Amino acid sequence: MTSDYFRHYKTNGIYQIITQNAKDSNTLEPLVVYLNIHTKEIWVRKKEEFFEYVSTDSLELVKRFTPVDPREHIQLYYGDF
């Protein structure tokens, strides 16, 4: 099963994917729509870019967004139940 929660490599922000099935109305290019779980801002990025590897300032190649366990997300931001 694929995680719907991802950590951004640069900001360490946690994002929840709303859908991976959106399309650009002009080009029909696949898009990912995702939510910043803290600010509640909704973002859109080309699907290819969302899942690509990027070069960091130290020239290390990393995933732009790394899947995280939803239980980690809940514990990190809401504490223990």
C-alpha positions, -999 to 999 in steps of 0.1 A, spaced: 0 0 0 13 34 -9 14 62 16 -7 93 10 17 113 33 50 127 21 78 148 36 94 175 13 132 171 11 139 208 16 113 221 40 106 188 59 69 198 56 44 170 56 19 169 27 -11 147 21 -19 138 -15 -54 147 -24 -52 131 -59 -27 119 -84 -53 119 -112 -56 156 -120 -48 169 -154 -37 203 -168 -66 216 -188 -44 228 -216 -18 201 -220 -36 172 -202 -3 166 -184 -8 145 -152 -7 165 -120 -6 158 -82 -28 179 -59 -15 179 -24 -22 195 10 2 210 35 -11 195 67 0 225 88 -10 255 67 -39 238 49 -25 253 16 -33 232 -15 -5 228 -40 -4 214 -75 27 200 -92 34 180 -123 33 143 -114 67 137 -129 82 165 -108 65 153 -76 81 119 -78 114 129 -93 149 129 -77 165 163 -71 200 175 -63 205 191 -29 229 220 -21 255 193 -12 249 177 -47 233 146 -31 205 131 -52 173 126 -31 136 122 -37 117 155 -38 90 139 -16 96 109 6 67 87 18 61 88 55 40 65 77 7 81 86 11 69 122 44 89 123 24 119 110 -2 116 137 23 111 165 45 139 153 17 165 151 -10 154 175 10 135 202 2 102 218 -35 93 222 
